């Protein structure tokens, strides 16, 4: 066994796994290809025949350059979400440089530490299934590599010690590492035990520390693509993944499936609170009027209002099947009227926004499928019945500069016949006409040629004291859908128009074979809802749709047609593992407790049945009690015999190296050489225990130096043992008795010595 070669290969595998995990978190094949090629080339160059390496000062200079680059990148987008990614890139550069350095044990230790940091940063950046699999594989490989590292470092230290002890340099060759089948077998067993222990400890940590506690209070349900909140300062990373998030079957009022002529928008979260201090949108935390609805396999549609149940005109049905996305948010195209699910679930309706969430995930995971009845253009009475909560106060904005900008744009537009305050006072319904016309003007202004749609925000620099929406409107004039939607809501609310941001998906891809929409992660979108009636909200989208669709279409690859194989696995991963939070932890504890109680009750019931059966036997009289006692004694004797024979077989396997022999062979061998095992016991009691690494004849020589008489007696035992064990002799009964007679002289010599 060449420990040094095994360790180098294992360490290289560790580095490749860490690079693959980071590439999976970044969804970048180039990171894996380029990083993997550099790692393999570096290993070949530094460990090849010529052993080339970079000077130490070059490596240090490169690391300092990487740290400086990381600092600049983080200052450009200082957010907790961006930090793991920046750290990972810096660590990746340092790791590749370190692979080109000299390879002392200390250098290898630094390489392993850097790879660990890279994997941790990748796990913090993404909770995808592929990243999780690579992290688990990395953890298993780390255990084996760590063991090999200690063997390799020990061999290197031994070689250094021998060189230092030599009379002249190079006089003594370095000590060779142990080789052969036995050390390799022991290493495999130790590595297997370490892997099992590591998996058990990892499972304990996973259960004890939910995702939200590990991520500093953040929910573990965060997914690529759709986000239930918006952070404009950290929006530099926009997912262009073509992975399928869900599929949607849309049925018209007649029950016929088919596509719409316009893009289908699936609203998931409603954001109506903006924080000017950190540039974040979030939903309101006031949910006092929420209503819950139970669904199940036989319960059918649960209607949100009596008026919704009797509605017959323009009622559409939407069937959602989750693929890789596992979210607590329910996605619906229009005003929801009812919900159904084949799974036992509890859904919550927020009557202020008509937003639906699922509340009973726990370890049961997120819902895979559900159906929604909905109304495309609801009347005011129907909207009031379903979403009858008080409309939120969304006609104000906390950034004063926005009012100046909005009034300037409104003045430049010079809208004709726009209802003023006097007209609205005379006819209150004209308020909604005014809001619709101004909202349409702002939508046209933002989607026009003045602004550019892009997913690359590397040039969108943060300026102290400036709001990101103001910077978008006045300075940069480029961004993605979150900036366009935020800008329109800010413009509307700054002049008294109620508006809110909506995040979800925009579906444009329709599969004619299965008659359903295919929604990919790259279809995550943000748009605007404007209040257009007493209880109604209209949809407005200021993003340039043509540019948005072109970006999504350009991101398609031939691999997309094979994604369906991995989607169910990713959904299970996201639903049960990536979203493991305190609620799932509490449910697991409750289930384990209930299972424990059930097991205890089952054991008590079975024990009572056995006691009743025993009492029935005892009622048969003394003969029954005597029979039961004899059965118990027989079973006890049999168990003792099995234990003794099994113990002797285990000792034969351990002491004589007969682990690969069959059980019957080991039992027979233990019977034939029982005298030898007795002699080892006698030596151990006298303080002359034989080490396992020492052969019997070597132990004879060691014993003769201490006690010549005992050494001679033990030599006779060993010679007889060699004839049976290695000479192939099968002793007769008389020969076994003669061999047993060799033990008393040994014991007497040990006692005299």
Buried (B, 14 or more C-beta within 10 A) or exposed (E): BEBBEBBBBBBBBBBBBBBBBBBBBBBEEEBBEBBBEBBBEBBEBBBEEEEEBBEEEEBEEBBEEBEEBBEEBBEBBEBEBBBBBBBBBBBBBBBBBBBBBBBEBEBBEBBBEBBBBBBBBBBBBBBBBBBBBBBEBBBBBBBBBBBBBEBBBBBBEBBEEBBEEEEEEEEBEBBEBBEEEEBBEEBEEEBEEBBEEBBEEBEEEBBEEBBBBBBEEBBBBBBBBBBBBBBBBBBBBBBBBBBBBBBBBBBBEEEEBEBEEEBBBBBBBBBBBBEBEEBBBBBBEEBEEBEEBEBEEEEEBBBBBEBBEEBEEEBBBBBBBBBBBBBBBBBBBBBBBBBBBBBEBBBBBBBBBBBBBBEBBBBBBBBBBBBBBBBEEBBEEBBBBBBEBEBBEBBEBBBEBBBEBBEEBBEEBEEEEBBEEEBBEEEEEBBBBBBBBBBBBBBEBBBEEEBEBBBEBEEBEBEEEBBBBBBBBEEBEBBBBBBBBBBBBBBBBBBBBBBBBBBBBBBBBBEEEEBBBBBBBBBBBBBBBBBBBBBBBBBBBBBBBEBBBEBBEEBEEEEBEEBEEBBEEBBBBBBBBBBBBBBBBEBBEEEEEEEEEEEEEEEEEEEEEEEEEEEEBEEEEEEBBEEBEEEEEEEEEEEEEEEEBEEBBEBBBEBBEBEEBEEEEBBBBBEBBBBBBBBBEBBEEBEBEBEEEEEBEEBBEBBBEEBEBBBBBBBBBBBBBBBBBEEEEEBEEEBBEEBEEBBEBBBEBBEEB
